[in-house]
Amino acid sequence: MNTNTQLGHLVALFFLAIGVAGLGFPYRIQAAALRKRANFWGFQNPFLGWMETQGYIWMLRAIGVVAFGAALFIELVILCNR
């Protein structure tokens, strides 16, 4: 196994972790983001209102689907190029 293949597997694992988090735990991600709602460099976070909506949850799920798809695509490319 060469280093490019190993790097590809690591990248796929990273995207898989994002996909599992986005699809499996969107409410925990939302809660963590809302806990971090303290001032950002002294300014109030302008996205707080949107981060409390159901649209934010759907956005997290969409990111999870895209990341999961990217992980599968990377693994398919690695397996097909052997």
N, C-alpha and C positions, 0 to 999 in steps of 0.2 A: 504494500500500500504506500503510495507516494504522498508527499506532503500536501499536494493540491487536493487529493482525495480526502485526506484527514481534515484539512481546512474546510472543505465543502460539507463534511459531516458535522463539524462544529457550527457552521453557519446554519445548517438545517436544524440542528438541535436548538439553537438560539431562537429561530423562528417558530419552532414547535412549542417552545416554552411560552412565547408570547401568544401563540394561538390558543394554547390550553388555558392560559390566564384570562385572555379576552373572552373566550367562549364559556369557560367554567366558573369564573369568579368575577363577573362584571360589577356586582354590587360591592364586593370587597375593594376593588380598584377605585370605585367611586367614593367609598368611605375614606380610603387612604388619601385620595386627592382632596377631599373636603377637609380632612384633618390638616392638610398642608396649606390651608387657605390663608395663612398669615400673610402679612404684607410681603410683597416681592420687591426687594430693594427699596423699601419704603413706600411703595405704591400699592394700592388695593388691587387685587386680582380682578380684571374685568370679566373673566369667564365664570365667576362663581354662580351667577344665576343660571347659566346654561348647564353647568356641571350638576345641578340638582334636578334636572329634568330627565324624562324617560328617553329623550333623544340622545342624551349622552350615553345611556346604557346601550342603545342600539348601535351607536358609533363604536363603542368598545367591542361589541359582538362582531360588527363588520370588520374591524381591525383584526379580531381573532380569526375570522374566516379567511381573510386575505393572507395573514401570516401562516396559518395552517396550510393553505394552498401553496404558498411559497416553499415551505418545508418539503411538502410532497414533490413539488416540481424539481427542487434541487436534488433530492434523493433519486428521482427518476433519471435525471440527467447523469448523475454519477453512475447509476447502475447500468444505463444504456451505453455508456462510453467505456466499459470495461473490455 
